[in-house]
């Protein structure tokens, strides 16, 4: 049995955002980023929530799913924080827009919100940019590992 389509979508987003100019290979498939100074700037990718609804009736119902995937960028807080966050945003948005169906796992994906914040609890203050993408995909109710 293959992995859940949600997991495969998340892993595809990780692939799409790995190797960007600003963050390079510093990408983790987790909601927690290892904040060592040499690891910044970097990205976290994780699924936040998912809503689902059957769109056909019968024994093998087709389910429409709407997934929120978060790509969170971490930057050492310095005088250039806002510009680095904007660079990360531009690169991530461009990467996802270039693979809107996430290797045919989804019907569509698009940016729904961006937020910038500072985190000062730790050795160094960290700047955080959070991009939330909505990913729409279909599965059969009994086969959440197979995109439709």
Secondary structure as UniProt FT lines:
FT   HELIX           5..17
FT   TURN            18..19
FT   TURN            21..23
FT   STRAND          27..28
FT   HELIX           37..39
FT   STRAND          42..54
FT   STRAND          62..76
FT   TURN            79..80
FT   HELIX           81..97
FT   TURN            98..105
FT   STRAND          108..119
FT   STRAND          126..140
FT   TURN            141..142
FT   STRAND          143..147
//
